């Protein structure tokens, strides 16, 4: 699953640390999310969407082919 | 800013002081020269280490209250919890092979007490595994 988290965060001029504090997660979690190494829980995805005032699917992009492997 | 739960931190501190002093007194004066007195002194020494670590932690929280918030976030962070769960699961898989090796060694030694202890370990591990599997399948 891809996401636009890094772009959205940079567009708003906030650091990973600030975003992590706002979402009550570690800075490493934000780093992993941005690199696409970690897929968030549905609760964290909602929190992120709520923080940016967007819908989940506007931030996280589900890729059918990648997920069909599992 | 998340308030520091002082009662919890002080309880841990008092508990460590009791363990340190208690095991030292028992090892040095009560069970002097018995085979487990050195083990009690060892526990006391390890507790001193934990006590110093905990004291440094508390001083750090007083100096920098944000450190407490950060620690709480790290403890509840979903990625950290996932990493811990994966690490536990992998170490369980590895331990199974090690216990299997110990079982063969116990049979080779022909030591009934040792073999029985390993057998109990197998029973506990397998039954706890199936217990949590069943419990989790009901929960999730």
N, CA and C atoms of all chains as a GROMACS GRO file, in nm:
protein
  630
    1UNK      N    1   0.084  -0.120   0.000
    1UNK     CA    2   0.000   0.000   0.000
    1UNK      C    3   0.088   0.125   0.000
    2UNK      N    4   0.058   0.215  -0.094
    2UNK     CA    5   0.134   0.341  -0.101
    2UNK      C    6   0.059   0.449  -0.022
    3UNK      N    7   0.132   0.555   0.012
    3UNK     CA    8   0.063   0.667   0.078
    3UNK      C    9   0.130   0.799   0.043
    4UNK      N   10   0.053   0.906   0.069
    4UNK     CA   11   0.103   1.041   0.038
    4UNK      C   12   0.142   1.116   0.164
    5UNK      N   13   0.170   1.043   0.267
    5UNK     CA   14   0.194   1.104   0.398
    5UNK      C   15   0.311   1.204   0.398
    6UNK      N   16   0.421   1.163   0.338
    6UNK     CA   17   0.541   1.248   0.339
    6UNK      C   18   0.512   1.382   0.269
    7UNK      N   19   0.443   1.372   0.154
    7UNK     CA   20   0.413   1.492   0.076
    7UNK      C   21   0.319   1.584   0.155
    8UNK      N   22   0.214   1.523   0.212
    8UNK     CA   23   0.117   1.603   0.288
    8UNK      C   24   0.182   1.671   0.408
    9UNK      N   25   0.272   1.597   0.474
    9UNK     CA   26   0.340   1.653   0.592
    9UNK      C   27   0.430   1.769   0.550
   10UNK      N   28   0.508   1.747   0.443
   10UNK     CA   29   0.600   1.853   0.398
   10UNK      C   30   0.525   1.975   0.346
   11UNK      N   31   0.411   1.950   0.279
   11UNK     CA   32   0.330   2.062   0.230
   11UNK      C   33   0.283   2.151   0.345
   12UNK      N   34   0.258   2.089   0.459
   12UNK     CA   35   0.210   2.166   0.576
   12UNK      C   36   0.326   2.218   0.661
   13UNK      N   37   0.448   2.183   0.621
   13UNK     CA   38   0.568   2.234   0.690
   13UNK      C   39   0.584   2.183   0.832
   14UNK      N   40   0.544   2.057   0.854
   14UNK     CA   41   0.561   2.001   0.989
   14UNK      C   42   0.664   1.888   0.986
   15UNK      N   43   0.729   1.870   1.099
   15UNK     CA   44   0.832   1.766   1.108
   15UNK      C   45   0.768   1.631   1.144
   16UNK      N   46   0.846   1.525   1.126
   16UNK     CA   47   0.797   1.392   1.164
   16UNK      C   48   0.765   1.389   1.313
   17UNK      N   49   0.852   1.455   1.391
   17UNK     CA   50   0.836   1.461   1.537
   17UNK      C   51   0.702   1.526   1.574
   18UNK      N   52   0.670   1.636   1.510
   18UNK     CA   53   0.544   1.709   1.539
   18UNK      C   54   0.423   1.625   1.502
   19UNK      N   55   0.431   1.558   1.386
   19UNK     CA   56   0.320   1.473   1.343
   19UNK      C   57   0.303   1.355   1.439
   20UNK      N   58   0.417   1.298   1.478
   20UNK     CA   59   0.414   1.185   1.572
   20UNK      C   60   0.349   1.227   1.704
   21UNK      N   61   0.385   1.345   1.754
   21UNK     CA   62   0.327   1.396   1.879
   21UNK      C   63   0.176   1.415   1.865
   22UNK      N   64   0.135   1.470   1.752
   22UNK     CA   65  -0.008   1.496   1.729
   22UNK      C   66  -0.088   1.367   1.722
   23UNK      N   67  -0.025   1.261   1.670
   23UNK     CA   68  -0.096   1.134   1.653
   23UNK      C   69  -0.070   1.036   1.768
   24UNK      N   70   0.014   1.077   1.865
   24UNK     CA   71   0.053   0.991   1.978
   24UNK      C   72   0.116   0.860   1.933
   25UNK      N   73   0.206   0.870   1.839
   25UNK     CA   74   0.285   0.754   1.796
   25UNK      C   75   0.433   0.795   1.797
   26UNK      N   76   0.522   0.697   1.778
   26UNK     CA   77   0.664   0.731   1.780
   26UNK      C   78   0.705   0.792   1.645
   27UNK      N   79   0.817   0.866   1.647
   27UNK     CA   80   0.867   0.926   1.523
   27UNK      C   81   0.905   0.816   1.423
   28UNK      N   82   0.954   0.704   1.476
   28UNK     CA   83   0.992   0.592   1.390
   28UNK      C   84   0.872   0.536   1.312
   29UNK      N   85   0.757   0.538   1.377
   29UNK     CA   86   0.635   0.489   1.310
   29UNK      C   87   0.603   0.578   1.190
   30UNK      N   88   0.616   0.710   1.210
   30UNK     CA   89   0.590   0.803   1.099
   30UNK      C   90   0.690   0.777   0.985
   31UNK      N   91   0.818   0.759   1.022
   31UNK     CA   92   0.922   0.730   0.922
   31UNK      C   93   0.891   0.604   0.843
   32UNK      N   94   0.849   0.498   0.915
   32UNK     CA   95   0.817   0.371   0.848
   32UNK      C   96   0.695   0.384   0.757
   33UNK      N   97   0.596   0.461   0.805
   33UNK     CA   98   0.475   0.482   0.724
   33UNK      C   99   0.510   0.555   0.595
   34UNK      N  100   0.592   0.658   0.609
   34UNK     CA  101   0.629   0.738   0.491
   34UNK      C  102   0.708   0.655   0.389
   35UNK      N  103   0.791   0.566   0.440
   35UNK     CA  104   0.871   0.483   0.348
   35UNK      C  105   0.789   0.365   0.292
   36UNK      N  106   0.668   0.346   0.344
   36UNK     CA  107   0.581   0.239   0.295
   36UNK      C  108   0.619   0.103   0.350
   37UNK      N  109   0.701   0.102   0.456
   37UNK     CA  110   0.744  -0.026   0.516
   37UNK      C  111   0.639  -0.079   0.613
   38UNK      N  112   0.553   0.010   0.662
   38UNK     CA  113   0.456  -0.030   0.762
   38UNK      C  114   0.317   0.020   0.723
   39UNK      N  115   0.220  -0.070   0.728
   39UNK     CA  116   0.081  -0.030   0.702
   39UNK      C  117   0.010  -0.005   0.836
   40UNK      N  118  -0.053   0.110   0.851
   40UNK     CA  119  -0.111   0.141   0.983
   40UNK      C  120  -0.239   0.063   1.011
   41UNK      N  121  -0.276   0.059   1.139
   41UNK     CA  122  -0.405  -0.001   1.175
   41UNK      C  123  -0.514   0.093   1.123
   42UNK      N  124  -0.635   0.044   1.117
   42UNK     CA  125  -0.745   0.127   1.066
   42UNK      C  126  -0.765   0.248   1.156
   43UNK      N  127  -0.741   0.231   1.287
   43UNK     CA  128  -0.758   0.343   1.382
   43UNK      C  129  -0.655   0.452   1.354
   44UNK      N  130  -0.528   0.411   1.334
   44UNK     CA  131  -0.424   0.511   1.304
   44UNK      C  132  -0.449   0.577   1.168
   45UNK      N  133  -0.496   0.499   1.073
   45UNK     CA  134  -0.528   0.554   0.940
   45UNK      C  135  -0.636   0.662   0.952
   46UNK      N  136  -0.739   0.635   1.036
   46UNK     CA  137  -0.845   0.734   1.058
   46UNK      C  138  -0.790   0.859   1.127
   47UNK      N  139  -0.700   0.836   1.225
   47UNK     CA  140  -0.640   0.949   1.298
   47UNK      C  141  -0.563   1.039   1.201
   48UNK      N  142  -0.486   0.974   1.112
   48UNK     CA  143  -0.406   1.049   1.014
   48UNK      C  144  -0.499   1.128   0.921
   49UNK      N  145  -0.602   1.059   0.872
   49UNK     CA  146  -0.697   1.124   0.781
   49UNK      C  147  -0.765   1.242   0.850
   50UNK      N  148  -0.803   1.222   0.976
   50UNK     CA  149  -0.868   1.327   1.053
   50UNK      C  150  -0.772   1.445   1.074
   51UNK      N  151  -0.646   1.412   1.100
   51UNK     CA  152  -0.546   1.519   1.123
   51UNK      C  153  -0.532   1.607   0.999
   52UNK      N  154  -0.527   1.542   0.881
   52UNK     CA  155  -0.509   1.620   0.757
   52UNK      C  156  -0.642   1.669   0.699
   53UNK      N  157  -0.752   1.631   0.761
   53UNK     CA  158  -0.883   1.673   0.713
   53UNK      C  159  -0.917   1.614   0.577
   54UNK      N  160  -0.877   1.489   0.558
   54UNK     CA  161  -0.901   1.422   0.429
   54UNK      C  162  -0.962   1.284   0.453
   55UNK      N  163  -1.003   1.220   0.342
   55UNK     CA  164  -1.054   1.083   0.352
   55UNK      C  165  -0.934   0.986   0.349
   56UNK      N  166  -0.951   0.870   0.408
   56UNK     CA  167  -0.841   0.772   0.414
   56UNK      C  168  -0.787   0.742   0.275
   57UNK      N  169  -0.881   0.720   0.179
   57UNK     CA  170  -0.837   0.681   0.044
   57UNK      C  171  -0.765   0.793  -0.031
   58UNK      N  172  -0.774   0.914   0.021
   58UNK     CA  173  -0.698   1.024  -0.040
   58UNK      C  174  -0.552   1.022   0.006
   59UNK      N  175  -0.527   0.953   0.116
   59UNK     CA  176  -0.390   0.946   0.172
   59UNK      C  177  -0.327   0.810   0.142
   60UNK      N  178  -0.403   0.705   0.162
   60UNK     CA  179  -0.351   0.569   0.141
   60UNK      C  180  -0.406   0.512   0.011
   61UNK      N  181  -0.316   0.460  -0.069
   61UNK     CA  182  -0.356   0.408  -0.200
   61UNK      C  183  -0.338   0.256  -0.200
   62UNK      N  184  -0.451   0.188  -0.208
   62UNK     CA  185  -0.450   0.042  -0.208
   62UNK      C  186  -0.409  -0.010  -0.346
   63UNK      N  187  -0.314  -0.102  -0.346
   63UNK     CA  188  -0.268  -0.159  -0.475
   63UNK      C  189  -0.308  -0.305  -0.483
   64UNK      N  190  -0.402  -0.333  -0.573
   64UNK     CA  191  -0.461  -0.466  -0.587
   64UNK      C  192  -0.357  -0.575  -0.614
   65UNK      N  193  -0.270  -0.550  -0.714
   65UNK     CA  194  -0.174  -0.652  -0.757
   65UNK      C  195  -0.082  -0.696  -0.644
   66UNK      N  196  -0.031  -0.598  -0.568
   66UNK     CA  197   0.062  -0.627  -0.460
   66UNK      C  198  -0.003  -0.715  -0.354
   67UNK      N  199  -0.132  -0.684  -0.321
   67UNK     CA  200  -0.201  -0.756  -0.215
   67UNK      C  201  -0.255  -0.892  -0.259
   68UNK      N  202  -0.266  -0.914  -0.390
   68UNK     CA  203  -0.316  -1.042  -0.439
   68UNK      C  204  -0.217  -1.155  -0.414
   69UNK      N  205  -0.089  -1.118  -0.395
   69UNK     CA  206   0.014  -1.220  -0.372
   69UNK      C  207  -0.010  -1.297  -0.243
   70UNK      N  208  -0.077  -1.231  -0.144
   70UNK     CA  209  -0.092  -1.292  -0.012
   70UNK      C  210  -0.229  -1.356   0.008
   71UNK      N  211   0.020   1.804   2.812
   71UNK     CA  212   0.129   1.725   2.872
   71UNK      C  213   0.071   1.615   2.963
   72UNK      N  214   0.113   1.494   2.940
   72UNK     CA  215   0.062   1.382   3.017
   72UNK      C  216   0.123   1.383   3.158
   73UNK      N  217   0.034   1.373   3.262
   73UNK     CA  218   0.086   1.378   3.398
   73UNK      C  219   0.160   1.249   3.433
   74UNK      N  220   0.267   1.268   3.509
   74UNK     CA  221   0.346   1.152   3.550
   74UNK      C  222   0.270   1.078   3.660
   75UNK      N  223   0.261   0.946   3.648
   75UNK     CA  224   0.193   0.866   3.751
   75UNK      C  225   0.296   0.836   3.860
   76UNK      N  226   0.308   0.931   3.953
   76UNK     CA  227   0.412   0.919   4.056
   76UNK      C  228   0.392   0.797   4.145
   77UNK      N  229   0.265   0.766   4.178
   77UNK     CA  230   0.240   0.653   4.268
   77UNK      C  231   0.297   0.524   4.210
   78UNK      N  232   0.283   0.507   4.078
   78UNK     CA  233   0.334   0.386   4.011
   78UNK      C  234   0.487   0.383   4.015
   79UNK      N  235   0.548   0.499   3.988
   79UNK     CA  236   0.695   0.507   3.985
   79UNK      C  237   0.753   0.488   4.125
   80UNK      N  238   0.686   0.548   4.226
   80UNK     CA  239   0.735   0.535   4.365
   80UNK      C  240   0.716   0.392   4.414
   81UNK      N  241   0.605   0.327   4.373
   81UNK     CA  242   0.582   0.188   4.411
   81UNK      C  243   0.696   0.100   4.357
   82UNK      N  244   0.735   0.124   4.232
   82UNK     CA  245   0.845   0.046   4.171
   82UNK      C  246   0.974   0.069   4.248
   83UNK      N  247   0.999   0.194   4.286
   83UNK     CA  248   1.121   0.231   4.359
   83UNK      C  249   1.126   0.161   4.495
   84UNK      N  250   1.014   0.168   4.568
   84UNK     CA  251   1.007   0.105   4.701
   84UNK      C  252   1.022  -0.046   4.688
   85UNK      N  253   0.958  -0.103   4.588
   85UNK     CA  254   0.967  -0.248   4.565
   85UNK      C  255   1.113  -0.290   4.542
   86UNK      N  256   1.184  -0.211   4.460
   86UNK     CA  257   1.324  -0.243   4.430
   86UNK      C  258   1.412  -0.227   4.555
   87UNK      N  259   1.382  -0.126   4.637
   87UNK     CA  260   1.459  -0.107   4.762
   87UNK      C  261   1.437  -0.228   4.854
   88UNK      N  262   1.311  -0.272   4.866
   88UNK     CA  263   1.279  -0.387   4.952
   88UNK      C  264   1.351  -0.512   4.903
   89UNK      N  265   1.348  -0.537   4.771
   89UNK     CA  266   1.414  -0.654   4.714
   89UNK      C  267   1.565  -0.647   4.738
   90UNK      N  268   1.624  -0.528   4.715
   90UNK     CA  269   1.769  -0.511   4.732
   90UNK      C  270   1.810  -0.535   4.876
   91UNK      N  271   1.745  -0.464   4.967
   91UNK     CA  272   1.782  -0.475   5.110
   91UNK      C  273   1.746  -0.614   5.163
   92UNK      N  274   1.625  -0.660   5.130
   92UNK     CA  275   1.578  -0.790   5.179
   92UNK      C  276   1.667  -0.904   5.137
   93UNK      N  277   1.701  -0.910   5.009
   93UNK     CA  278   1.785  -1.021   4.962
   93UNK      C  279   1.927  -1.010   5.018
   94UNK      N  280   1.975  -0.887   5.038
   94UNK     CA  281   2.109  -0.871   5.096
   94UNK      C  282   2.111  -0.921   5.241
   95UNK      N  283   2.010  -0.880   5.318
   95UNK     CA  284   2.003  -0.921   5.460
   95UNK      C  285   1.989  -1.073   5.470
   96UNK      N  286   1.901  -1.129   5.388
   96UNK     CA  287   1.880  -1.274   5.390
   96UNK      C  288   2.008  -1.349   5.351
   97UNK      N  289   2.073  -1.302   5.245
   97UNK     CA  290   2.194  -1.369   5.195
   97UNK      C  291   2.314  -1.352   5.286
   98UNK      N  292   2.328  -1.234   5.345
   98UNK     CA  293   2.448  -1.204   5.426
   98UNK      C  294   2.435  -1.248   5.571
   99UNK      N  295   2.315  -1.232   5.628
   99UNK     CA  296   2.302  -1.256   5.772
   99UNK      C  297   2.214  -1.378   5.809
  100UNK      N  298   2.104  -1.396   5.738
  100UNK     CA  299   2.011  -1.503   5.778
  100UNK      C  300   2.056  -1.640   5.727
  101UNK      N  301   2.080  -1.648   5.597
  101UNK     CA  302   2.122  -1.777   5.538
  101UNK      C  303   2.273  -1.782   5.514
  102UNK      N  304   2.349  -1.725   5.600
  102UNK     CA  305   2.494  -1.714   5.586
  102UNK      C  306   2.557  -1.853   5.565
  103UNK      N  307   2.645  -1.861   5.467
  103UNK     CA  308   2.721  -1.983   5.435
  103UNK      C  309   2.639  -2.101   5.385
  104UNK      N  310   2.512  -2.078   5.353
  104UNK     CA  311   2.434  -2.187   5.291
  104UNK      C  312   2.445  -2.171   5.140
  105UNK      N  313   2.413  -2.279   5.071
  105UNK     CA  314   2.440  -2.278   4.928
  105UNK      C  315   2.362  -2.171   4.850
  106UNK      N  316   2.247  -2.126   4.899
  106UNK     CA  317   2.172  -2.026   4.823
  106UNK      C  318   2.197  -1.883   4.870
  107UNK      N  319   2.288  -1.864   4.970
  107UNK     CA  320   2.316  -1.727   5.016
  107UNK      C  321   2.382  -1.645   4.906
  108UNK      N  322   2.468  -1.709   4.826
  108UNK     CA  323   2.535  -1.636   4.716
  108UNK      C  324   2.434  -1.596   4.608
  109UNK      N  325   2.332  -1.682   4.588
  109UNK     CA  326   2.228  -1.649   4.489
  109UNK      C  327   2.150  -1.526   4.536
  110UNK      N  328   2.121  -1.521   4.667
  110UNK     CA  329   2.049  -1.405   4.722
  110UNK      C  330   2.132  -1.277   4.710
  111UNK      N  331   2.263  -1.288   4.731
  111UNK     CA  332   2.350  -1.171   4.716
  111UNK      C  333   2.355  -1.128   4.569
  112UNK      N  334   2.350  -1.226   4.481
  112UNK     CA  335   2.346  -1.196   4.337
  112UNK      C  336   2.219  -1.120   4.300
  113UNK      N  337   2.106  -1.165   4.357
  113UNK     CA  338   1.978  -1.097   4.333
  113UNK      C  339   1.986  -0.954   4.385
  114UNK      N  340   2.047  -0.938   4.502
  114UNK     CA  341   2.062  -0.805   4.562
  114UNK      C  342   2.146  -0.714   4.471
  115UNK      N  343   2.255  -0.767   4.418
  115UNK     CA  344   2.342  -0.688   4.330
  115UNK      C  345   2.267  -0.647   4.202
  116UNK      N  346   2.191  -0.742   4.147
  116UNK     CA  347   2.114  -0.712   4.025
  116UNK      C  348   2.007  -0.606   4.054
  117UNK      N  349   1.945  -0.615   4.174
  117UNK     CA  350   1.843  -0.518   4.213
  117UNK      C  351   1.901  -0.379   4.229
  118UNK      N  352   2.027  -0.371   4.278
  118UNK     CA  353   2.093  -0.239   4.290
  118UNK      C  354   2.103  -0.175   4.152
  119UNK      N  355   2.141  -0.257   4.053
  119UNK     CA  356   2.151  -0.208   3.914
  119UNK      C  357   2.019  -0.152   3.866
  120UNK      N  358   1.912  -0.230   3.891
  120UNK     CA  359   1.777  -0.187   3.848
  120UNK      C  360   1.732  -0.062   3.923
  121UNK      N  361   1.770  -0.058   4.053
  121UNK     CA  362   1.735   0.057   4.138
  121UNK      C  363   1.801   0.185   4.085
  122UNK      N  364   1.929   0.175   4.052
  122UNK     CA  365   2.002   0.292   3.999
  122UNK      C  366   1.940   0.336   3.867
  123UNK      N  367   1.909   0.236   3.781
  123UNK     CA  368   1.847   0.265   3.652
  123UNK      C  369   1.714   0.338   3.671
  124UNK      N  370   1.633   0.288   3.767
  124UNK     CA  371   1.502   0.347   3.792
  124UNK      C  372   1.515   0.489   3.848
  125UNK      N  373   1.614   0.508   3.937
  125UNK     CA  374   1.637   0.641   3.994
  125UNK      C  375   1.675   0.742   3.885
  126UNK      N  376   1.764   0.699   3.795
  126UNK     CA  377   1.805   0.787   3.684
  126UNK      C  378   1.683   0.823   3.599
  127UNK      N  379   1.596   0.722   3.577
  127UNK     CA  380   1.474   0.742   3.500
  127UNK      C  381   1.386   0.849   3.566
  128UNK      N  382   1.367   0.837   3.698
  128UNK     CA  383   1.280   0.931   3.771
  128UNK      C  384   1.340   1.072   3.768
  129UNK      N  385   1.473   1.082   3.788
  129UNK     CA  386   1.538   1.215   3.784
  129UNK      C  387   1.521   1.277   3.646
  130UNK      N  388   1.533   1.193   3.544
  130UNK     CA  389   1.514   1.239   3.406
  130UNK      C  390   1.372   1.291   3.384
  131UNK      N  391   1.273   1.223   3.443
  131UNK     CA  392   1.133   1.266   3.429
  131UNK      C  393   1.112   1.401   3.499
  132UNK      N  394   1.180   1.420   3.615
  132UNK     CA  395   1.165   1.547   3.688
  132UNK      C  396   1.227   1.660   3.606
  133UNK      N  397   1.346   1.633   3.551
  133UNK     CA  398   1.415   1.737   3.472
  133UNK      C  399   1.343   1.765   3.340
  134UNK      N  400   1.304   1.657   3.274
  134UNK     CA  401   1.240   1.670   3.142
  134UNK      C  402   1.106   1.595   3.141
  135UNK      N  403   0.997   1.661   3.182
  135UNK     CA  404   0.866   1.593   3.186
  135UNK      C  405   0.822   1.536   3.050
  136UNK      N  406   0.873   1.595   2.942
  136UNK     CA  407   0.834   1.544   2.809
  136UNK      C  408   0.889   1.402   2.785
  137UNK      N  409   0.996   1.367   2.858
  137UNK     CA  410   1.054   1.232   2.843
  137UNK      C  411   0.954   1.126   2.887
  138UNK      N  412   0.871   1.158   2.988
  138UNK     CA  413   0.771   1.064   3.037
  138UNK      C  414   0.666   1.039   2.929
  139UNK      N  415   0.622   1.151   2.867
  139UNK     CA  416   0.521   1.140   2.762
  139UNK      C  417   0.575   1.054   2.647
  140UNK      N  418   0.701   1.080   2.612
  140UNK     CA  419   0.765   1.006   2.503
  140UNK      C  420   0.773   0.856   2.536
  141UNK      N  421   0.807   0.826   2.661
  141UNK     CA  422   0.815   0.686   2.702
  141UNK      C  423   0.679   0.618   2.694
  142UNK      N  424   0.575   0.689   2.739
  142UNK     CA  425   0.440   0.634   2.734
  142UNK      C  426   0.394   0.611   2.590
  143UNK      N  427   0.430   0.705   2.502
  143UNK     CA  428   0.394   0.690   2.360
  143UNK      C  429   0.465   0.568   2.303
  144UNK      N  430   0.594   0.554   2.335
  144UNK     CA  431   0.670   0.439   2.284
  144UNK      C  432   0.616   0.306   2.334
  145UNK      N  433   0.564   0.307   2.458
  145UNK     CA  434   0.509   0.184   2.515
  145UNK      C  435   0.379   0.143   2.447
  146UNK      N  436   0.302   0.242   2.403
  146UNK     CA  437   0.170   0.214   2.344
  146UNK      C  438   0.171   0.222   2.192
  147UNK      N  439   0.284   0.260   2.134
  147UNK     CA  440   0.293   0.276   1.989
  147UNK      C  441   0.262   0.144   1.918
  148UNK      N  442   0.169   0.148   1.821
  148UNK     CA  443   0.122   0.024   1.758
  148UNK      C  444   0.232  -0.050   1.681
  149UNK      N  445   0.326   0.026   1.621
  149UNK     CA  446   0.435  -0.039   1.549
  149UNK      C  447   0.530  -0.108   1.648
  150UNK      N  448   0.559  -0.041   1.759
  150UNK     CA  449   0.645  -0.102   1.861
  150UNK      C  450   0.582  -0.229   1.916
  151UNK      N  451   0.449  -0.224   1.941
  151UNK     CA  452   0.379  -0.343   1.992
  151UNK      C  453   0.385  -0.457   1.891
  152UNK      N  454   0.371  -0.421   1.763
  152UNK     CA  455   0.378  -0.523   1.658
  152UNK      C  456   0.518  -0.586   1.652
  153UNK      N  457   0.622  -0.500   1.664
  153UNK     CA  458   0.760  -0.549   1.661
  153UNK      C  459   0.786  -0.645   1.777
  154UNK      N  460   0.733  -0.608   1.895
  154UNK     CA  461   0.751  -0.694   2.013
  154UNK      C  462   0.681  -0.829   1.992
  155UNK      N  463   0.558  -0.823   1.936
  155UNK     CA  464   0.483  -0.947   1.911
  155UNK      C  465   0.557  -1.037   1.813
  156UNK      N  466   0.612  -0.978   1.706
  156UNK     CA  467   0.687  -1.056   1.607
  156UNK      C  468   0.813  -1.116   1.669
  157UNK      N  469   0.881  -1.035   1.753
  157UNK     CA  470   1.005  -1.083   1.817
  157UNK      C  471   0.973  -1.200   1.910
  158UNK      N  472   0.862  -1.188   1.986
  158UNK     CA  473   0.822  -1.296   2.078
  158UNK      C  474   0.788  -1.422   2.000
  159UNK      N  475   0.716  -1.404   1.891
  159UNK     CA  476   0.676  -1.517   1.808
  159UNK      C  477   0.799  -1.588   1.749
  160UNK      N  478   0.895  -1.509   1.698
  160UNK     CA  479   1.015  -1.568   1.638
  160UNK      C  480   1.099  -1.639   1.744
  161UNK      N  481   1.110  -1.576   1.864
  161UNK     CA  482   1.190  -1.640   1.968
  161UNK      C  483   1.122  -1.768   2.017
  162UNK      N  484   0.988  -1.772   2.014
  162UNK     CA  485   0.915  -1.895   2.051
  162UNK      C  486   0.951  -2.007   1.953
  163UNK      N  487   0.949  -1.974   1.825
  163UNK     CA  488   0.983  -2.073   1.722
  163UNK      C  489   1.124  -2.127   1.742
  164UNK      N  490   1.217  -2.036   1.773
  164UNK     CA  491   1.357  -2.076   1.794
  164UNK      C  492   1.372  -2.162   1.920
  165UNK      N  493   1.301  -2.121   2.026
  165UNK     CA  494   1.310  -2.193   2.154
  165UNK      C  495   1.262  -2.337   2.141
  166UNK      N  496   1.164  -2.360   2.053
  166UNK     CA  497   1.111  -2.495   2.033
  166UNK      C  498   1.226  -2.589   1.991
  167UNK      N  499   1.312  -2.541   1.898
  167UNK     CA  500   1.424  -2.623   1.852
  167UNK      C  501   1.525  -2.646   1.965
  168UNK      N  502   1.548  -2.541   2.045
  168UNK     CA  503   1.643  -2.553   2.156
  168UNK      C  504   1.591  -2.650   2.262
  169UNK      N  505   1.462  -2.641   2.292
  169UNK     CA  506   1.404  -2.734   2.391
  169UNK      C  507   1.407  -2.876   2.337
  170UNK      N  508   1.388  -2.890   2.205
  170UNK     CA  509   1.396  -3.022   2.142
  170UNK      C  510   1.537  -3.080   2.163
  171UNK      N  511   1.639  -2.995   2.145
  171UNK     CA  512   1.778  -3.037   2.168
  171UNK      C  513   1.802  -3.075   2.312
  172UNK      N  514   1.747  -2.996   2.405
  172UNK     CA  515   1.762  -3.026   2.548
  172UNK      C  516   1.693  -3.158   2.583
  173UNK      N  517   1.578  -3.184   2.516
  173UNK     CA  518   1.505  -3.310   2.539
  173UNK      C  519   1.593  -3.430   2.502
  174UNK      N  520   1.656  -3.421   2.386
  174UNK     CA  521   1.744  -3.530   2.341
  174UNK      C  522   1.860  -3.549   2.440
  175UNK      N  523   1.916  -3.435   2.486
  175UNK     CA  524   2.026  -3.440   2.583
  175UNK      C  525   1.979  -3.504   2.715
  176UNK      N  526   1.857  -3.469   2.758
  176UNK     CA  527   1.802  -3.525   2.883
  176UNK      C  528   1.784  -3.675   2.871
  177UNK      N  529   1.738  -3.721   2.753
  177UNK     CA  530   1.721  -3.866   2.731
  177UNK      C  531   1.858  -3.934   2.729
  178UNK      N  532   1.955  -3.871   2.664
  178UNK     CA  533   2.092  -3.924   2.654
  178UNK      C  534   2.154  -3.938   2.794
  179UNK      N  535   2.129  -3.838   2.882
  179UNK     CA  536   2.187  -3.840   3.018
  179UNK      C  537   2.122  -3.947   3.106
  180UNK      N  538   2.002  -3.989   3.068
  180UNK     CA  539   1.926  -4.088   3.145
  180UNK      C  540   1.896  -4.036   3.286
  181UNK      N  541   1.879  -3.905   3.297
  181UNK     CA  542   1.850  -3.842   3.426
  181UNK      C  543   1.699  -3.819   3.433
  182UNK      N  544   1.631  -3.896   3.518
  182UNK     CA  545   1.484  -3.893   3.522
  182UNK      C  546   1.432  -3.755   3.565
  183UNK      N  547   1.495  -3.695   3.666
  183UNK     CA  548   1.453  -3.563   3.716
  183UNK      C  549   1.462  -3.456   3.608
  184UNK      N  550   1.574  -3.457   3.537
  184UNK     CA  551   1.598  -3.359   3.430
  184UNK      C  552   1.498  -3.380   3.315
  185UNK      N  553   1.480  -3.509   3.278
  185UNK     CA  554   1.388  -3.542   3.168
  185UNK      C  555   1.245  -3.502   3.206
  186UNK      N  556   1.209  -3.521   3.333
  186UNK     CA  557   1.075  -3.484   3.380
  186UNK      C  558   1.056  -3.332   3.374
  187UNK      N  559   1.160  -3.258   3.412
  187UNK     CA  560   1.153  -3.110   3.407
  187UNK      C  561   1.133  -3.063   3.263
  188UNK      N  562   1.204  -3.128   3.169
  188UNK     CA  563   1.191  -3.091   3.028
  188UNK      C  564   1.051  -3.128   2.977
  189UNK      N  565   1.000  -3.242   3.022
  189UNK     CA  566   0.866  -3.287   2.983
  189UNK      C  567   0.762  -3.185   3.031
  190UNK      N  568   0.777  -3.138   3.157
  190UNK     CA  569   0.683  -3.037   3.211
  190UNK      C  570   0.691  -2.909   3.128
  191UNK      N  571   0.814  -2.873   3.089
  191UNK     CA  572   0.834  -2.753   3.006
  191UNK      C  573   0.758  -2.765   2.874
  192UNK      N  574   0.766  -2.885   2.812
  192UNK     CA  575   0.692  -2.909   2.687
  192UNK      C  576   0.542  -2.894   2.709
  193UNK      N  577   0.492  -2.955   2.817
  193UNK     CA  578   0.348  -2.950   2.846
  193UNK      C  579   0.302  -2.805   2.865
  194UNK      N  580   0.380  -2.730   2.946
  194UNK     CA  581   0.345  -2.590   2.974
  194UNK      C  582   0.345  -2.507   2.845
  195UNK      N  583   0.449  -2.524   2.766
  195UNK     CA  584   0.461  -2.444   2.642
  195UNK      C  585   0.348  -2.476   2.544
  196UNK      N  586   0.324  -2.606   2.522
  196UNK     CA  587   0.220  -2.644   2.425
  196UNK      C  588   0.080  -2.608   2.475
  197UNK      N  589   0.054  -2.634   2.605
  197UNK     CA  590  -0.080  -2.603   2.656
  197UNK      C  591  -0.104  -2.452   2.658
  198UNK      N  592  -0.001  -2.373   2.695
  198UNK     CA  593  -0.019  -2.227   2.695
  198UNK      C  594  -0.039  -2.176   2.553
  199UNK      N  595   0.032  -2.238   2.456
  199UNK     CA  596   0.016  -2.198   2.316
  199UNK      C  597  -0.129  -2.220   2.270
  200UNK      N  598  -0.185  -2.339   2.298
  200UNK     CA  599  -0.321  -2.368   2.254
  200UNK      C  600  -0.425  -2.286   2.334
  201UNK      N  601  -0.393  -2.258   2.460
  201UNK     CA  602  -0.482  -2.176   2.542
  201UNK      C  603  -0.495  -2.036   2.480
  202UNK      N  604  -0.380  -1.974   2.449
  202UNK     CA  605  -0.382  -1.837   2.394
  202UNK      C  606  -0.437  -1.835   2.250
  203UNK      N  607  -0.414  -1.944   2.177
  203UNK     CA  608  -0.470  -1.953   2.042
  203UNK      C  609  -0.622  -1.952   2.049
  204UNK      N  610  -0.676  -2.031   2.142
  204UNK     CA  611  -0.821  -2.040   2.159
  204UNK      C  612  -0.876  -1.907   2.212
  205UNK      N  613  -0.806  -1.848   2.312
  205UNK     CA  614  -0.851  -1.722   2.373
  205UNK      C  615  -0.853  -1.610   2.269
  206UNK      N  616  -0.745  -1.603   2.189
  206UNK     CA  617  -0.736  -1.496   2.088
  206UNK      C  618  -0.838  -1.514   1.978
  207UNK      N  619  -0.868  -1.642   1.941
  207UNK     CA  620  -0.964  -1.664   1.833
  207UNK      C  621  -1.105  -1.622   1.877
  208UNK      N  622  -1.131  -1.627   2.010
  208UNK     CA  623  -1.261  -1.581   2.061
  208UNK      C  624  -1.265  -1.429   2.067
  209UNK      N  625  -1.147  -1.369   2.095
  209UNK     CA  626  -1.140  -1.224   2.111
  209UNK      C  627  -1.142  -1.149   1.978
  210UNK      N  628  -1.072  -1.206   1.877
  210UNK     CA  629  -1.058  -1.136   1.750
  210UNK      C  630  -1.140  -1.203   1.638
   0.00000   0.00000   0.00000
